[in-house]
Amino acid sequence: MTPPEAPSAPPPQGGATSGPAKPVPQWHASKPVILAVLTLVLLAVPPFLKNYGIYLFTYWLVFVIATMGLNLTVGYAGQKSLGHAAFFGIGAYTVAILMKAGVSFWLGLPAAMALCFAIGLAIGFPALRVQALYLAFATLGFNTAVWLVLRNEEWLTGGTFGINNIARPSLFGLVLDKPLAFYYFTLGVAILLAWWLWRLLASPWGKAFTALRDNPIRAESLGIDTRAYTLLSFAIGAVYAGVAGALFAPLVEFIEPAPFGVSTSIMMYLMVVVGGAGYFFGPLLGAAVGVLLPEWLRFAQGWYLFVFGVAVVALMLWLPDGLLSIPERLRARRLAKAARAAALAEPVEAQA
Amino acid sequence: MTDLLQLVFSGMATGSIYALAALGFTLLWQASGTVNFAQGEFVMLPAFAMLAFGNLGLPLPLAFLATCVLAIGVLGWGFKRGIADPLLKFGLMPIVVATIGLAIALRNGVRAGISAQAFPFPSLFADKLFTLGGVTVSLADVGTLAIAVALVLGTQAFLARTVTGRAMQAVAQNTESATVLGIDVPRMVFYTFAINAVLACAAALLVTPTYLAKFDMGESLGTKAFFAAIIGGFNNSRGALLGGVIVGVGENLAAAYISPAYKDAVALVLFMGVILFKPQGLLGKRVERKV
C-alpha cells in the first residue's frame, strides 16, 4: 500500500528534471586543510574583534546550526521544508519560558530538543501523503500557525512584548555572559553537532536519506523504509533548529515572535540552497551569506531587501545548485573542453 | 441566522478573488510546471500600475486595459523568458527559490521606490447596500462575486471550447504528444503566462478597494491563493473556485465565531485537513506515480 501521490507536474520543456546526483560526504585531500584553516580562524580571530563582531560570529554560528538541520531535511532527504523557523522559535521559547520559571538552561535545552523532535515527527506525517510542492506549503502554513500562537497567547509567550532579560547559561560553574565566552560555547556546540551530523551521513542512515532524495520509488523498492526516513529527516532537522533557538534566546537576551516568522524560514531555506543543498559545508557558506549580506548591504538602506531579492534571483539563474557546486561545474567544463579538443583532434589523426 | 448568511456571502466575495489568483497559479503549474511564489506580488504590481495610469488622467477601465497590456509583457513574457525558462530544467527547487526572491524584490522595491503607505483605490461599484430577505449585502460584494465567477468560468470555457484552449490543455497534459501533433508548444505555454497575468490584473482591480494598495498586500493573498488551489484540486480549474470560496467563507466564520486573531490560520487548517484525507484536492483527479 503506497501512499497516494500528489498530482505531478508535467515534465518541463527541456526534458531533464533532476539535477546531477550530489556526492555523499567524502574526504578529499583538500578537506583537512580547509577544515584546519577554518578551525584556526574560528578559534583565533574573534578575540581580536569588538563586541559587535563577536556577536555577529555567534549569530552566524546559530544559523549554521539551524541550517545544518535544514540541509539534512532539504539537501540530503529532499523534503522541501519552508517552516524551519517554527522549530527555531519553539526551541528559543521553550528555553526562555523554562528559564523564566527558574529551570536551568541545561534542563531547558533537552526539553527544547525533545519538543522539536516530537513536533518535527508530527509535521513529517503530511510529508508522507504529499509531494514536494504541497509540502512546501504545508510547512509554510505550519510556520504561520506557530507564529500566530507566539503572538496571541500572551499568558505563555508574552505576545508582542516578548520575553526579555533571558540569562546566559553557565557551564561547570563558569558564567558565559561575556560575549567571547558565549561565542566559544556556541562554537563548541556547533562543532559537536557538525561531527554528529557527519557521522550520521556517513552511516547507512545517511545513504538511506540520499536514496530517498534521489529516487523515492527506487528507495522503496530496495526495501528502505521511506516512511520512517522521511519522518526522521524532519525530526532530526527540527532538533538542530531547536538547539539553534535555545542558543539564540540567551544570545540576544530578548525574544519576540518576529524572528520566527515565515520570512526567517525562507531565509534559512535560501541559506541552504545558496550554500549548496546536499553539500556538507553548504550551511557554513549559506549562513555567512545570509547573516553578512544584510551587513554589507547597509549602504543600500531602504533598498536593502530589494537588492537581496534581486541577488537571490540572479544567483539562482547563475548557480541553481548553490555556491559549492562551482568546483564541480569547473571540472565539468574542463572535461567538456578536453572532450571537444579530443573530438577535434580525431579527424586529423584519421587523415595522417 | 442573518448574521451567518451575511458572513457567508461576504466570504464568498473575498473567496472568489482568492480563486482568481489561484486559477492563474494552477494554470501555470499545469502548463509548464512553474510554481510562482510571487503570485501575490503579481496582484500587487498591477494595483500600483492602475493607480499610476489613473494619476496620468486615464479613467479606470482604460487604466485597467493599459495595465493588462503591460502585465502581459512584464509579468507574462518577461517572467517566462527571464525566470521560468532558464530555471525549469533544474527541477522544482531553483524556481521556488527564485520566485521567492522575486517576491521579496518586488515587495521591497515598491516599498523603497514608491512608498510604504497604503493608498486608497477607486472601487468599480457604487457604495450601495441591498437587503435581500433580511440579509444586507453590498453592491461591491455582489459585483465582485459576479465578475470573479464569470472570469473563472470564462477561462474554463476558453480552455474547453476553443481550439487554442484545447491546444493549451494538450500541452499541459502531454508536451511530447502535443509537439508531435504540430502544436506550437512554446506559444501555448506563453498564452498560459499571459492569462495568468490578466487574471492577476483582474484580481487587483477587485481586491484593492478593500485591501488598499500597499507593498505587502500580496503576501497573504498569495499564500491563500495557493491553499485555495490545493484545497480545490491542483489539476482542476474549477477546483480553484471551490477552494477560494471555501477559504473565504471559512475565514469569515472563524473570525466571527472563533477568534479574529487566528483568521490567517484557517486556510492552513482546511488545507491540512484536505491533504490528509484527499491529497489530490476536493475536485482533483488521482494521478498515479510515474516510475
Chai-1 contact restraints between the chains, C-beta under 6 A:
chainA,res_idxA,chainB,res_idxB,connection_type,confidence,min_distance_angstrom,max_distance_angstrom,comment,restraint_id
A,P4,B,P279,contact,1.0,0.0,6.0,A-B,restraint_1
A,E5,B,R289,contact,1.0,0.0,6.0,A-B,restraint_2
A,A6,B,P279,contact,1.0,0.0,6.0,A-B,restraint_3
A,P7,B,F234,contact,1.0,0.0,6.0,A-B,restraint_4
A,P7,B,N235,contact,1.0,0.0,6.0,A-B,restraint_5
A,P7,B,Q280,contact,1.0,0.0,6.0,A-B,restraint_6
A,P7,B,V287,contact,1.0,0.0,6.0,A-B,restraint_7
A,S8,B,V287,contact,1.0,0.0,6.0,A-B,restraint_8
A,A9,B,G33,contact,1.0,0.0,6.0,A-B,restraint_9
A,P10,B,T175,contact,1.0,0.0,6.0,A-B,restraint_10
A,P12,B,G33,contact,1.0,0.0,6.0,A-B,restraint_11
A,P12,B,L88,contact,1.0,0.0,6.0,A-B,restraint_12
A,G14,B,K89,contact,1.0,0.0,6.0,A-B,restraint_13
A,A16,B,K89,contact,1.0,0.0,6.0,A-B,restraint_14
A,T17,B,G91,contact,1.0,0.0,6.0,A-B,restraint_15
A,S18,B,G91,contact,1.0,0.0,6.0,A-B,restraint_16
A,G19,B,F90,contact,1.0,0.0,6.0,A-B,restraint_17
A,G19,B,G91,contact,1.0,0.0,6.0,A-B,restraint_18
A,R129,B,P279,contact,1.0,0.0,6.0,A-B,restraint_19
A,V130,B,I275,contact,1.0,0.0,6.0,A-B,restraint_20
A,V130,B,P279,contact,1.0,0.0,6.0,A-B,restraint_21
A,A132,B,L92,contact,1.0,0.0,6.0,A-B,restraint_22
A,L133,B,V35,contact,1.0,0.0,6.0,A-B,restraint_23
A,Y134,B,I275,contact,1.0,0.0,6.0,A-B,restraint_24
A,F137,B,F226,contact,1.0,0.0,6.0,A-B,restraint_25
A,G141,B,L268,contact,1.0,0.0,6.0,A-B,restraint_26
A,A145,B,A265,contact,1.0,0.0,6.0,A-B,restraint_27
A,A145,B,L268,contact,1.0,0.0,6.0,A-B,restraint_28
A,L148,B,Y262,contact,1.0,0.0,6.0,A-B,restraint_29
A,L148,B,A265,contact,1.0,0.0,6.0,A-B,restraint_30
A,N152,B,A261,contact,1.0,0.0,6.0,A-B,restraint_31
A,I217,B,V291,contact,1.0,0.0,6.0,A-B,restraint_32
A,I266,B,I100,contact,1.0,0.0,6.0,A-B,restraint_33
A,V273,B,V97,contact,1.0,0.0,6.0,A-B,restraint_34
A,G302,B,A112,contact,1.0,0.0,6.0,A-B,restraint_35
A,W303,B,A112,contact,1.0,0.0,6.0,A-B,restraint_36
A,L305,B,I104,contact,1.0,0.0,6.0,A-B,restraint_37
A,L305,B,N108,contact,1.0,0.0,6.0,A-B,restraint_38
A,F306,B,A105,contact,1.0,0.0,6.0,A-B,restraint_39
A,F306,B,N108,contact,1.0,0.0,6.0,A-B,restraint_40
A,F306,B,G109,contact,1.0,0.0,6.0,A-B,restraint_41
A,F306,B,A112,contact,1.0,0.0,6.0,A-B,restraint_42
A,G309,B,G101,contact,1.0,0.0,6.0,A-B,restraint_43
A,G309,B,I104,contact,1.0,0.0,6.0,A-B,restraint_44
A,G309,B,A105,contact,1.0,0.0,6.0,A-B,restraint_45
A,V310,B,A105,contact,1.0,0.0,6.0,A-B,restraint_46
A,V312,B,G101,contact,1.0,0.0,6.0,A-B,restraint_47
A,V313,B,A98,contact,1.0,0.0,6.0,A-B,restraint_48
A,V313,B,G101,contact,1.0,0.0,6.0,A-B,restraint_49
A,V313,B,L102,contact,1.0,0.0,6.0,A-B,restraint_50
A,M316,B,P94,contact,1.0,0.0,6.0,A-B,restraint_51
A,M316,B,V97,contact,1.0,0.0,6.0,A-B,restraint_52
A,M316,B,A98,contact,1.0,0.0,6.0,A-B,restraint_53
A,L317,B,P86,contact,1.0,0.0,6.0,A-B,restraint_54
A,P320,B,F90,contact,1.0,0.0,6.0,A-B,restraint_55
A,P320,B,P94,contact,1.0,0.0,6.0,A-B,restraint_56
